[in-house]
Amino acid sequence: MLSNNLQQENEALHEHGKNQTEEQTLIRLPQVLRIFPVSKTVWYQGIKDGIYPRGTKIARRSVAWSKPQIEALCQKFLNGER
């Protein structure tokens, strides 16, 4: 019984860690455009217009986006929302 509880706690902690990792996943523009297929020009215009999210600067010349945020954006567009 005790080992069963420990196993369940361990699985819960593992699942929690997996969710945290997914939330923190950053992807670069080529990956973003594979998930949300538009051209770079359309993507940057959408950022300027407030349609698409701004990225996070990860280095002097590098920007990345949150993967869950991009996936949510795709779902929003698939549902006909803007």
C-alpha positions in Angstrom: 0.0 0.0 0.0 2.7 2.5 1.0 4.8 1.7 -2.1 1.6 2.1 -4.2 1.2 5.6 -2.7 4.8 6.5 -3.4 4.5 5.3 -6.9 1.4 7.5 -7.5 3.2 10.5 -5.9 6.2 9.9 -8.1 4.0 9.6 -11.2 2.2 12.9 -10.3 5.5 14.7 -9.8 6.8 13.4 -13.1 3.6 14.5 -14.9 3.8 18.0 -13.2 7.4 18.3 -14.3 6.5 17.4 -17.9 3.7 20.0 -17.9 6.2 22.7 -16.6 8.6 21.8 -19.3 6.0 22.1 -22.0 4.9 25.5 -20.7 8.5 26.7 -20.8 9.3 25.4 -24.3 10.4 28.2 -26.6 10.5 27.8 -30.4 12.2 29.9 -33.0 10.5 31.4 -36.1 11.1 28.5 -38.5 9.3 26.2 -36.0 6.5 28.7 -35.4 5.9 28.9 -39.2 5.7 25.1 -39.4 3.0 25.1 -36.8 1.3 28.3 -38.1 2.0 28.3 -41.8 2.2 31.9 -43.0 5.1 33.7 -44.6 7.6 35.7 -42.5 6.2 38.9 -43.9 2.7 38.0 -42.9 3.9 36.9 -39.5 5.7 40.1 -38.7 2.9 42.2 -40.1 0.5 40.3 -37.8 2.8 41.1 -34.8 2.7 44.7 -35.8 -1.1 44.7 -36.1 -1.5 42.9 -32.8 -2.9 39.7 -34.3 0.1 37.4 -33.4 2.1 37.4 -30.2 5.5 39.2 -29.9 8.4 36.9 -29.2 10.7 36.9 -26.3 14.2 38.1 -26.9 16.6 35.3 -25.9 19.8 36.8 -27.2 21.0 40.0 -28.9 19.7 38.8 -32.3 17.4 35.9 -31.4 13.7 35.8 -30.6 11.6 32.8 -29.6 8.0 32.2 -28.9 6.2 30.1 -26.3 5.1 26.8 -28.0 1.9 26.5 -26.0 1.1 30.2 -26.9 1.5 29.4 -30.6 -0.5 26.2 -30.3 -3.3 28.2 -28.6 -3.1 30.8 -31.4 -3.6 28.0 -34.0 -6.6 26.6 -32.0 -8.1 30.1 -31.9 -7.9 30.5 -35.6 -9.2 27.0 -36.2 -12.2 27.9 -34.1 -12.8 31.0 -36.3 -11.8 33.5 -33.6 -9.3 36.3 -34.1 
